[in-house]
Amino acid sequence: MTARDGSGAGRWRNRGRGRARTHGGGPGERERGLRSLAGQVFVLEALIALLVIAAAVFITFHQAQRDTERDARIRSLAVAEAFAHAPGIDAALMSPDPTAELQNRAEATRRSTGVDFIAVLSPAGVRYTDSEPELIGRKATGDLSRAAVDGESFTELFRGAPNDAVRAVVPVVDERGKIVGMVSSGIEVESIAHAVEGRLPLLIGAAGGALALAVGGAALVSRRLQRQTHGLGPAEMTRMKEHHEAVLHAVREGVLIMGPDRRLLLANDEARRLLGLGSDADAERRHVSELGLDPRTVELLESGRSATDEVHRAGDRLLAVSVRPTVSGGKESGCVMTMRDTTELAALTGRAAVARGRLQLLYEAGVRIGTTLEVVRTAEELAEVAVPRFADFATVELLEPVLRGEEPPGTAAAAAGLRRAALSGLRPDQPLQPVGDTVRFDVPTTPMAKALHAGHAVVQAELASAEGWRAQDPEGAARALAYGMHSLLTVPLLARGVVLGMANFWRADTPEPFGEEDLSFAEELAARAAVAIDNARRFTREHAMAVTLQRSLLPRVLPDQSAVEVAYRYLPAKAGVGGDWFDVIPLPGARVALVVGDVVGHGLHAAATMGRLRTAVHNFSTLDVPPDELLGHLDELTGRIDDRESEGPDGEGRRRDEGITGATCLYAIYDPASGLCTVASAGHPGPALVAPDGRVEFPELSPGLPLGLGLGDVPFEATELRLPEGSKLVLFTDGLLEDHGRDLDTGIGLLRSTLARPDRTPEQTCADVLATLLSPTPRDDIALLVARTRLLDRERIAEWEVARDPSAVSPVRNAAAAKLAEWGLDELAFSAELVLSELVTNAVRYGADPVRVRLLRDRTLICEVSDGSSTSPHLRHAATTDEGGRGLYLVAQYADRWGTRYARRGKTIWAELRVGGGDAEPVAVAVPDLDALEDLGW
């Protein structure tokens, strides 16, 4: 039993240690809590509760142990007496074998009464019966004389063999009063301990509950105390008390503390003195409106806004007031107002505030004036900055040349007549001349004329006394004075020593007139504005020159051609003309080339560079090469130009600033006979393709690199597109898609949705696109070219395969004559037969298979002869003795134009004959028989 008791105690101690570890907080957190007054009170209350509960548990446990032992004594004595006095006990003791008589009876009694043992003893203490049979016949230990000798029943706490127990010993007396034996019954100490331990869980549970209630109550008290003390410790509360006393009585700055309901919580002595609250404690808990404060001060406190060094009046004092909200638990709970007497500094503070405001206004003028490069808008910004913080009304007048971007006149006399460019005021119903009127200052004594001639600002404090101003325009002056205009400050706008115009500042609602102290500010403001206006004037001039140059370099009218129906738009950027361009170039064979390009940068150089590229494209297009080859030639030319411009000491910087490298170009050739469009790009966005049913596609092209980057062995690539009749090919520059706040993908989406409208003409398509994608102030040039395709009627095309046999020339010539008669072009039959004879004969003799002949009836009659050879014939003048060499000469004489076009394999020699009039035969040329021409050499 003892071992088991020891194990239970050990487990109880382990559980106690586990709880101690579990309930402990982090060290830093526990230390912070213990430092506060609320934490210390909590610990003290919890410790007291723990000690009281521990003492109660200890006392209760020992009391239960004593009660159990006393109960064991009573039960043992009762059982022993009952058994000793039971009938037949004395007789059984006198029998020869008391054990046989009493053992079973004693065991039955023991089991029924719940005691641990009942032993019947002889007077000498030898056991007759026992709950442990092996002990029968042995003498019981302990002092039994009280029962055996004295005949007294007694109970005792016996310690010894076989077990410690609480036992009762009762003598058995026969009828004669003689002690014939003894009965001993009892309960072992181990059983008593088990009984006490059975009550222990309930006792411990009750103690734990009491401890939890005590700790919870302590926590509630501590939490309330923590809210009231804000978690401060004793030392901090002591310091707070000292600070509180210092603020109340020693600080020479007034302090008012207001609650969330704007009632006074605290006012220190200085605040009471400054505000005249006196020493009456009744002022506290009164609303701010009941303290007799200035209305502005009351409004500030009731508004809940913060303030720093605002000047408020309190009686005859001027107070610098600061207000800050107080925050508790993340929520605003009131405010604190501090104040100091600044009466003696009021005048100085006022002047400093005016100076600070002027400096701030000059800073804002530097930011707000000149945001654009437009002369009129810059003048408007000057007028808007001045009103209302400096003047009630402001006007700006500029010279006519300045408005046009031209150089202003060098003399002030030429500035007598100006045009009003801007007007700003507090109210719209002003009596001044409107914007756009010409304003003259013919009277030299007007403040304006004085300022223009003197070159500095002039102030007229009292307008009513300005005789010259009133004489200049008596009716207008009378209206201004009746309106309330009473003071004027006028200042010329000077840049680089030249007058650009002037600014006039008027006061009507502001009672204070302009003074001498306002002159320097007005001159500084006008100087900054004059620089911005002069910059805008220069930009306007350069922009106009660049626009003029660019428009002169762009196509003024589109050439006549039948392949496509074309419409275009070109819009220069507001910030400066760029290098965007487009072109439509007719090509042999009724074909047409469509071109768009973009030069990096803006200004005159970009426009001039665009002109160079456009001229180069025109020249290369006469070679009649595919788009990818043309871009290759253009790229090579661009690189050579940049290399030449980089020569010299400053060549690298000039190349960087003025080079062509980085320009982009898109070149497309459309053939109306086949509907095939071949496109190549040098770093330029690809075209949009609109099908006749309105479907919009952006074909994938090999973009290539921009011009001048040096492609090396990487050529440009061409893409072939088959276009149905009525398709629209839309070419554009990136300025159409990208703009302020819009990226390329967004622009493409808008363009796709705009183009997806069938049955729109190219002109209507251009208008739709610009209406959707054009911003009010585009930052880049925009070039847009819309071409709706046409197909040449198959009835207007005739083609023949020609065998490489001289005898095949005559049938082809005859078939061509028949086709011309079918087309009603009999007047061209002789010229066409002559040209075809020469070209076909040359192909048969010197070319390679296959040989083909094609006639196209367009605006002109086009004769084409193709063969598989790449050898090109050359025009030469044959001598009189030469047998051949006159074929191309005849072709050149009878055709309007002729040339050679190379394909991937072979070549095509073409000639165009004018249709309708003007086709008289050259009189200086002797024409032999056409059949004989077949025998002539080239």
DANOR-V480006 format. One record per residue. N is the residue number from 0. RES is the residue in one small letter. SS is DSSP state (~ for helix, > for strand, _ for the rest). PHI is phi in whole degrees, 0 to 359 (NA if undefined). D_FIRST is the distance of its C-alpha to the first C-alpha in whole Angstrom. Layout:
BEGIN
n res ss phi d_first
N RES SS PHI D_FIRST
N RES SS PHI D_FIRST
END
This chain:
BEGIN
n res ss phi d_first
0 m _ NA 0
1 t ~ 296 4
2 a ~ 297 5
3 r ~ 296 5
4 d ~ 299 6
5 g ~ 297 9
6 s ~ 297 10
7 g ~ 297 11
8 a ~ 297 12
9 g ~ 298 14
10 r ~ 298 16
11 w ~ 298 17
12 r ~ 293 19
13 n ~ 297 20
14 r ~ 297 21
15 g ~ 298 23
16 r ~ 294 25
17 g ~ 299 26
18 r ~ 294 28
19 a ~ 297 29
20 r ~ 290 31
21 t ~ 293 32
22 h ~ 278 34
23 g _ 285 36
24 g _ 269 39
25 g _ 296 42
26 p ~ 299 42
27 g ~ 298 46
28 e ~ 293 45
29 r ~ 293 43
30 e ~ 292 45
31 r ~ 296 48
32 g ~ 293 46
33 l ~ 289 45
34 r ~ 288 49
35 s _ 282 50
36 l ~ 297 50
37 a ~ 297 48
38 g ~ 294 45
39 q ~ 292 45
40 v ~ 296 45
41 f ~ 298 42
42 v ~ 298 40
43 l ~ 296 40
44 e ~ 298 39
45 a ~ 297 36
46 l ~ 293 35
47 i ~ 298 36
48 a ~ 299 34
49 l ~ 297 31
50 l ~ 294 31
51 v ~ 297 31
52 i ~ 293 29
53 a ~ 297 26
54 a ~ 297 27
55 a ~ 297 27
56 v ~ 296 23
57 f ~ 297 22
58 i ~ 295 24
59 t ~ 297 23
60 f ~ 296 19
61 h ~ 291 19
62 q ~ 295 22
63 a ~ 296 19
64 q ~ 295 17
65 r ~ 293 19
66 d ~ 296 21
67 t ~ 294 18
68 e ~ 294 17
69 r ~ 296 21
70 d ~ 295 21
71 a ~ 295 18
72 r ~ 298 21
73 i ~ 295 24
74 r ~ 293 22
75 s ~ 298 21
76 l ~ 294 25
77 a ~ 296 26
78 v ~ 294 25
79 a ~ 295 26
80 e ~ 294 29
81 a ~ 297 30
82 f ~ 287 29
83 a ~ 292 31
84 h _ 265 34
85 a _ 292 34
86 p _ 299 37
87 g _ 86 37
88 i ~ 289 34
89 d ~ 293 37
90 a ~ 293 39
91 a ~ 296 36
92 l ~ 290 35
93 m ~ 270 38
94 s _ 286 39
95 p _ 295 39
96 d _ 230 35
97 p ~ 297 33
98 t ~ 298 30
99 a ~ 294 32
100 e ~ 283 33
101 l ~ 250 30
102 q ~ 298 27
103 n ~ 294 27
104 r ~ 294 28
105 a ~ 293 25
106 e ~ 292 23
107 a ~ 296 25
108 t ~ 295 25
109 r ~ 301 21
110 r ~ 291 21
111 s ~ 283 24
112 t ~ 266 22
113 g _ 84 19
114 v _ 279 17
115 d _ 276 15
116 f > 205 17
117 i > 227 21
118 a > 238 22
119 v > 260 26
120 l > 246 27
121 s _ 283 31
122 p _ 303 32
123 a _ 273 31
124 g _ 96 28
125 v > 278 27
126 r > 282 25
127 y _ 270 27
128 t _ 227 25
129 d _ 194 21
130 s _ 290 18
131 e _ 247 18
132 p ~ 304 21
133 e ~ 293 21
134 l ~ 272 21
135 i _ 295 24
136 g _ 94 27
137 r _ 264 25
138 k > 276 25
139 a _ 287 22
140 t _ 272 22
141 g _ 99 23
142 d _ 274 26
143 l _ 249 27
144 s ~ 292 31
145 r ~ 298 31
146 a ~ 270 31
147 a ~ 286 32
148 v _ 255 35
149 d _ 274 36
150 g _ 71 35
151 e _ 257 33
152 s _ 279 30
153 f > 210 27
154 t > 238 23
155 e > 204 21
156 l > 266 18
157 f > 268 17
158 r _ 232 15
159 g _ 160 15
160 a _ 284 15
161 p _ 277 14
162 n _ 213 11
163 d _ 291 12
164 a > 200 13
165 v > 267 16
166 r > 233 19
167 a > 242 22
168 v > 238 25
169 v > 235 28
170 p > 285 31
171 v > 253 33
172 v > 247 37
173 d _ 279 40
174 e _ 294 43
175 r _ 269 45
176 g _ 86 42
177 k _ 269 40
178 i > 283 37
179 v > 256 36
180 g > 174 32
181 m > 219 29
182 v > 242 26
183 s > 241 23
184 s > 229 20
185 g > 186 17
186 i > 235 14
187 e > 292 11
188 v ~ 299 10
189 e ~ 296 7
190 s ~ 293 9
191 i ~ 298 11
192 a ~ 298 9
193 h ~ 299 9
194 a ~ 295 13
195 v ~ 292 14
196 e ~ 296 12
197 g ~ 296 14
198 r ~ 276 17
199 l ~ 297 17
200 p ~ 301 19
201 l ~ 297 22
202 l ~ 295 22
203 i ~ 293 22
204 g ~ 300 24
205 a ~ 297 26
206 a ~ 295 26
207 g ~ 297 27
208 g ~ 297 30
209 a ~ 296 31
210 l ~ 295 31
211 a ~ 297 33
212 l ~ 297 36
213 a ~ 295 36
214 v ~ 293 37
215 g ~ 299 39
216 g ~ 297 41
217 a ~ 296 41
218 a ~ 294 42
219 l ~ 297 45
220 v ~ 296 46
221 s ~ 295 46
222 r ~ 294 48
223 r ~ 297 51
224 l ~ 294 51
225 q ~ 293 51
226 r ~ 297 54
227 q ~ 286 56
228 t ~ 259 56
229 h _ 59 56
230 g _ 73 53
231 l _ 275 55
232 g _ 271 53
233 p ~ 301 54
234 a ~ 294 56
235 e ~ 293 58
236 m ~ 293 58
237 t ~ 294 60
238 r ~ 297 62
239 m ~ 298 63
240 k ~ 298 64
241 e ~ 295 66
242 h ~ 297 68
243 h ~ 303 68
244 e ~ 294 70
245 a ~ 294 72
246 v ~ 295 73
247 l ~ 292 74
248 h ~ 239 76
249 a _ 252 77
250 v _ 290 78
251 r _ 264 81
252 e _ 225 81
253 g > 290 80
254 v > 228 77
255 l > 239 76
256 i > 244 73
257 m > 249 73
258 g > 277 71
259 p _ 297 71
260 d _ 270 73
261 r _ 60 75
262 r > 255 75
263 l > 289 75
264 l > 260 72
265 l > 203 73
266 a > 221 76
267 n _ 279 77
268 d ~ 297 79
269 e ~ 294 82
270 a ~ 296 81
271 r ~ 298 82
272 r ~ 290 85
273 l ~ 292 86
274 l ~ 265 86
275 g _ 69 87
276 l _ 276 84
277 g _ 73 84
278 s _ 261 81
279 d _ 289 80
280 a ~ 287 77
281 d ~ 293 78
282 a ~ 297 79
283 e _ 289 75
284 r _ 72 74
285 r _ 266 77
286 h > 289 79
287 v ~ 299 81
288 s ~ 288 84
289 e ~ 257 84
290 l _ 265 84
291 g _ 77 87
292 l _ 278 87
293 d _ 298 90
294 p ~ 304 90
295 r ~ 295 89
296 t ~ 292 86
297 v ~ 298 85
298 e ~ 297 85
299 l ~ 296 83
300 l ~ 291 80
301 e ~ 284 80
302 s ~ 289 81
303 g _ 79 77
304 r _ 275 79
305 s _ 276 79
306 a > 212 82
307 t > 225 83
308 d > 55 85
309 e > 282 87
310 v > 269 90
311 h > 232 90
312 r > 265 92
313 a > 225 91
314 g _ 68 94
315 d _ 262 96
316 r > 253 93
317 l > 247 92
318 l > 251 89
319 a > 271 87
320 v > 251 84
321 s > 234 81
322 v > 230 78
323 r > 226 75
324 p > 287 72
325 t > 261 69
326 v > 241 66
327 s > 227 63
328 g _ 64 60
329 g _ 81 63
330 k > 238 65
331 e > 290 68
332 s > 239 67
333 g > 152 71
334 c > 206 73
335 v > 236 74
336 m > 243 78
337 t > 248 79
338 m > 212 83
339 r > 217 85
340 d > 282 89
341 t _ 239 91
342 t ~ 301 94
343 e ~ 290 96
344 l ~ 260 95
345 a ~ 297 96
346 a ~ 297 100
347 l ~ 296 98
348 t ~ 296 95
349 g ~ 298 98
350 r ~ 294 100
351 a ~ 295 97
352 a ~ 295 96
353 v ~ 297 99
354 a ~ 297 99
355 r ~ 296 96
356 g ~ 296 97
357 r ~ 294 100
358 l ~ 298 98
359 q ~ 297 96
360 l ~ 292 99
361 l ~ 295 100
362 y ~ 297 97
363 e ~ 297 97
364 a ~ 297 101
365 g ~ 296 100
366 v ~ 273 97
367 r ~ 269 99
368 i _ 267 103
369 g _ 93 104
370 t _ 289 101
371 t _ 238 103
372 l _ 254 107
373 e _ 246 109
374 v ~ 298 111
375 v ~ 295 111
376 r ~ 295 108
377 t ~ 295 107
378 a ~ 297 110
379 e ~ 297 108
380 e ~ 295 105
381 l ~ 299 106
382 a ~ 296 107
383 e ~ 291 104
384 v ~ 292 102
385 a ~ 288 105
386 v > 254 104
387 p _ 255 103
388 r _ 283 101
389 f _ 239 105
390 a > 219 107
391 d _ 276 108
392 f > 219 110
393 a > 217 111
394 t > 232 113
395 v > 231 114
396 e > 245 117
397 l > 233 118
398 l _ 291 121
399 e ~ 302 122
400 p ~ 300 122
401 v ~ 295 119
402 l ~ 296 118
403 r ~ 272 119
404 g _ 87 118
405 e _ 270 121
406 e _ 289 122
407 p _ 286 122
408 p _ 294 126
409 g _ 276 126
410 t _ 246 128
411 a _ 289 126
412 a ~ 297 130
413 a ~ 288 129
414 a ~ 265 125
415 a _ 294 127
416 g > 251 127
417 l > 233 123
418 r > 248 121
419 r > 290 118
420 a > 255 115
421 a > 206 112
422 l > 210 112
423 s > 220 108
424 g > 202 108
425 l _ 290 106
426 r _ 228 108
427 p _ 285 110
428 d _ 271 113
429 q _ 263 114
430 p _ 266 118
431 l _ 276 118
432 q _ 297 120
433 p _ 285 118
434 v _ 295 116
435 g _ 104 119
436 d _ 287 122
437 t > 275 124
438 v > 247 124
439 r > 244 127
440 f _ 231 127
441 d _ 283 131
442 v _ 279 131
443 p _ 292 130
444 t _ 269 129
445 t _ 292 126
446 p ~ 304 123
447 m ~ 295 122
448 a ~ 296 126
449 k ~ 299 125
450 a ~ 294 121
451 l ~ 295 123
452 h ~ 284 126
453 a ~ 280 124
454 g _ 79 121
455 h _ 214 118
456 a _ 289 116
457 v > 231 119
458 v > 251 117
459 q > 240 119
460 a _ 297 117
461 e _ 242 119
462 l ~ 294 121
463 a ~ 298 123
464 s ~ 264 125
465 a _ 274 125
466 e ~ 295 129
467 g ~ 297 129
468 w ~ 296 126
469 r ~ 289 128
470 a ~ 287 131
471 q ~ 298 129
472 d _ 212 128
473 p ~ 301 129
474 e ~ 291 128
475 g ~ 296 125
476 a ~ 296 124
477 a ~ 296 125
478 r ~ 296 122
479 a ~ 295 120
480 l ~ 293 120
481 a ~ 294 120
482 y ~ 290 117
483 g _ 121 116
484 m _ 296 116
485 h _ 229 116
486 s > 212 116
487 l > 221 116
488 l > 229 115
489 t > 240 116
490 v > 217 116
491 p > 284 117
492 l > 263 115
493 l > 246 116
494 a > 222 115
495 r _ 58 116
496 g _ 77 119
497 v > 246 120
498 v > 283 120
499 l > 260 118
500 g > 166 118
501 m > 204 117
502 a > 237 114
503 n > 240 115
504 f > 245 112
505 w > 240 113
506 r > 235 111
507 a _ 231 112
508 d _ 279 109
509 t _ 285 107
510 p _ 290 109
511 e _ 286 109
512 p _ 283 112
513 f _ 295 112
514 g _ 234 112
515 e ~ 297 113
516 e ~ 291 109
517 d ~ 274 109
518 l ~ 295 112
519 s ~ 297 110
520 f ~ 295 107
521 a ~ 297 109
522 e ~ 294 111
523 e ~ 294 108
524 l ~ 297 107
525 a ~ 292 110
526 a ~ 296 110
527 r ~ 296 107
528 a ~ 292 108
529 a ~ 297 111
530 v ~ 298 110
531 a ~ 295 108
532 i ~ 294 111
533 d ~ 295 113
534 n ~ 299 110
535 a ~ 295 110
536 r ~ 297 114
537 r ~ 297 114
538 f ~ 296 111
539 t ~ 301 113
540 r ~ 295 116
541 e ~ 294 115
542 h ~ 298 113
543 a ~ 296 116
544 m ~ 296 118
545 a ~ 294 115
546 v ~ 296 115
547 t ~ 299 119
548 l ~ 297 119
549 q ~ 294 116
550 r ~ 294 118
551 s ~ 289 121
552 l ~ 271 119
553 l _ 279 118
554 p _ 296 120
555 r _ 280 122
556 v _ 228 123
557 l _ 275 121
558 p _ 291 124
559 d _ 287 125
560 q _ 197 123
561 s _ 250 123
562 a _ 287 119
563 v > 220 117
564 e > 259 117
565 v > 242 116
566 a > 223 114
567 y > 213 113
568 r > 218 112
569 y > 225 111
570 l > 230 109
571 p _ 285 109
572 a > 288 106
573 k _ 292 106
574 a _ 283 105
575 g > 152 108
576 v _ 295 110
577 g > 256 108
578 g _ 245 109
579 d _ 287 108
580 w > 205 111
581 f > 209 112
582 d > 197 115
583 v > 234 117
584 i > 238 119
585 p > 292 122
586 l > 238 122
587 p _ 300 124
588 g _ 78 124
589 a _ 65 123
590 r > 276 120
591 v > 217 118
592 a > 254 116
593 l > 248 113
594 v > 227 112
595 v > 225 109
596 g > 208 108
597 d > 214 106
598 v _ 258 107
599 v _ 294 104
600 g _ 100 105
601 h > 223 107
602 g _ 103 110
603 l ~ 299 114
604 h ~ 297 112
605 a ~ 297 110
606 a ~ 294 113
607 a ~ 294 116
608 t ~ 297 113
609 m ~ 300 113
610 g ~ 297 117
611 r ~ 296 117
612 l ~ 294 114
613 r ~ 296 116
614 t ~ 296 119
615 a ~ 297 118
616 v ~ 296 116
617 h ~ 300 120
618 n ~ 294 121
619 f ~ 292 119
620 s ~ 292 119
621 t _ 291 123
622 l _ 288 121
623 d _ 55 120
624 v _ 256 117
625 p _ 298 113
626 p ~ 302 111
627 d ~ 293 109
628 e ~ 291 112
629 l ~ 298 113
630 l ~ 295 110
631 g ~ 297 110
632 h ~ 300 113
633 l ~ 295 112
634 d ~ 296 109
635 e ~ 295 111
636 l ~ 297 114
637 t ~ 300 111
638 g ~ 298 110
639 r ~ 294 113
640 i ~ 297 114
641 d ~ 295 111
642 d ~ 295 111
643 r ~ 292 115
644 e ~ 288 114
645 s _ 275 111
646 e _ 286 114
647 g _ 105 115
648 p _ 295 113
649 d _ 254 111
650 g ~ 293 111
651 e ~ 294 107
652 g ~ 293 107
653 r ~ 294 110
654 r ~ 295 108
655 r ~ 293 105
656 d ~ 273 106
657 e ~ 236 109
658 g _ 288 109
659 i _ 267 108
660 t _ 308 105
661 g _ 106 103
662 a _ 293 105
663 t > 240 104
664 c > 203 107
665 l > 236 107
666 y > 234 110
667 a > 229 110
668 i > 240 113
669 y > 246 114
670 d > 249 117
671 p _ 289 118
672 a _ 288 119
673 s _ 247 116
674 g _ 75 114
675 l > 265 112
676 c > 241 110
677 t > 251 109
678 v > 234 107
679 a > 219 106
680 s > 230 104
681 a > 246 104
682 g _ 73 100
683 h _ 256 101
684 p _ 302 100
685 g _ 289 101
686 p _ 280 103
687 a > 259 102
688 l > 244 103
689 v > 251 104
690 a _ 288 105
691 p _ 302 107
692 d _ 273 105
693 g _ 99 103
694 r _ 293 100
695 v > 245 99
696 e > 230 98
697 f _ 242 98
698 p _ 302 99
699 e _ 282 97
700 l _ 244 99
701 s _ 282 99
702 p _ 293 99
703 g _ 69 100
704 l _ 263 100
705 p _ 302 102
706 l _ 293 105
707 g _ 88 106
708 l _ 273 103
709 g _ 79 104
710 l _ 289 103
711 g _ 67 104
712 d _ 272 104
713 v _ 262 102
714 p _ 280 105
715 f _ 286 104
716 e _ 243 104
717 a > 257 106
718 t > 239 104
719 e > 259 106
720 l > 238 106
721 r > 263 108
722 l _ 251 109
723 p _ 292 110
724 e _ 295 113
725 g _ 91 112
726 s _ 290 109
727 k > 243 108
728 l > 255 108
729 v > 250 106
730 l > 252 106
731 f > 205 105
732 t _ 256 103
733 d ~ 292 100
734 g ~ 297 101
735 l ~ 289 101
736 l _ 267 97
737 e _ 262 96
738 d > 202 96
739 h _ 303 94
740 g _ 72 90
741 r > 226 91
742 d _ 269 90
743 l ~ 295 92
744 d ~ 296 90
745 t ~ 297 91
746 g ~ 297 94
747 i ~ 296 94
748 g ~ 298 93
749 l ~ 295 95
750 l ~ 296 98
751 r ~ 299 97
752 s ~ 293 97
753 t ~ 287 100
754 l ~ 283 102
755 a _ 281 101
756 r _ 229 104
757 p _ 290 106
758 d _ 61 110
759 r _ 250 110
760 t _ 289 113
761 p ~ 304 112
762 e ~ 297 113
763 q ~ 294 111
764 t ~ 296 108
765 c ~ 301 109
766 a ~ 296 109
767 d ~ 297 106
768 v ~ 297 104
769 l ~ 292 105
770 a ~ 297 104
771 t ~ 271 100
772 l ~ 256 100
773 l _ 280 102
774 s _ 269 100
775 p _ 299 102
776 t _ 230 102
777 p _ 297 102
778 r _ 272 101
779 d _ 218 102
780 d _ 299 106
781 i > 229 106
782 a > 239 108
783 l > 228 108
784 l > 227 110
785 v > 242 110
786 a > 236 112
787 r > 263 113
788 t > 281 114
789 r _ 236 117
790 l _ 247 118
791 l _ 288 121
792 d _ 302 123
793 r ~ 299 123
794 e ~ 289 127
795 r ~ 261 128
796 i > 234 126
797 a > 229 128
798 e > 224 127
799 w > 220 129
800 e > 270 128
801 v > 240 131
802 a _ 285 131
803 r _ 277 132
804 d _ 219 136
805 p _ 303 139
806 s _ 288 140
807 a ~ 278 137
808 v ~ 289 138
809 s ~ 296 141
810 p ~ 298 139
811 v ~ 294 136
812 r ~ 296 139
813 n ~ 293 140
814 a ~ 295 137
815 a ~ 293 136
816 a ~ 297 140
817 a ~ 295 139
818 k ~ 294 135
819 l ~ 295 137
820 a ~ 295 140
821 e ~ 297 137
822 w ~ 277 135
823 g _ 78 139
824 l _ 245 139
825 d ~ 297 142
826 e ~ 293 143
827 l ~ 261 141
828 a ~ 300 141
829 f ~ 297 144
830 s ~ 297 141
831 a ~ 293 138
832 e ~ 296 140
833 l ~ 299 141
834 v ~ 298 138
835 l ~ 295 136
836 s ~ 302 139
837 e ~ 295 138
838 l ~ 291 134
839 v ~ 290 134
840 t ~ 301 137
841 n ~ 296 135
842 a ~ 294 132
843 v ~ 292 133
844 r ~ 282 135
845 y ~ 243 132
846 g _ 267 129
847 a _ 221 127
848 d _ 294 125
849 p _ 273 124
850 v > 251 127
851 r > 228 127
852 v > 236 129
853 r > 222 128
854 l > 247 129
855 l > 238 128
856 r > 259 130
857 d _ 235 128
858 r _ 297 130
859 t > 234 131
860 l > 269 132
861 i > 251 130
862 c > 252 131
863 e > 234 128
864 v > 233 129
865 s > 245 126
866 d > 213 125
867 g _ 274 123
868 s _ 266 124
869 s _ 262 123
870 t _ 284 127
871 s _ 257 128
872 p _ 286 132
873 h _ 233 133
874 l _ 287 136
875 r _ 215 139
876 h _ 257 143
877 a _ 281 145
878 a _ 286 149
879 t _ 294 152
880 t _ 266 152
881 d _ 286 148
882 e _ 279 148
883 g _ 228 144
884 g _ 94 142
885 r _ 253 143
886 g ~ 295 140
887 l ~ 294 138
888 y ~ 297 141
889 l ~ 294 142
890 v ~ 300 138
891 a ~ 295 138
892 q ~ 286 141
893 y ~ 266 141
894 a _ 259 137
895 d _ 293 135
896 r > 216 132
897 w > 208 131
898 g > 182 129
899 t > 236 126
900 r > 237 122
901 y > 264 120
902 a _ 247 117
903 r _ 302 115
904 r _ 220 117
905 g _ 96 121
906 k > 213 123
907 t > 226 125
908 i > 257 128
909 w > 236 129
910 a > 213 132
911 e > 248 132
912 l > 245 135
913 r > 291 136
914 v _ 262 136
915 g _ 85 139
916 g _ 74 142
917 g _ 68 143
918 d _ 250 143
919 a _ 295 146
920 e _ 290 147
921 p _ 297 147
922 v _ 284 151
923 a _ 273 151
924 v _ 251 149
925 a _ 274 151
926 v _ 260 149
927 p _ 282 150
928 d _ 297 150
929 l ~ 297 146
930 d ~ 294 146
931 a ~ 290 148
932 l ~ 296 145
933 e _ 294 143
934 d _ 265 145
935 l _ 274 144
936 g _ 270 142
937 w _ 276 139
END
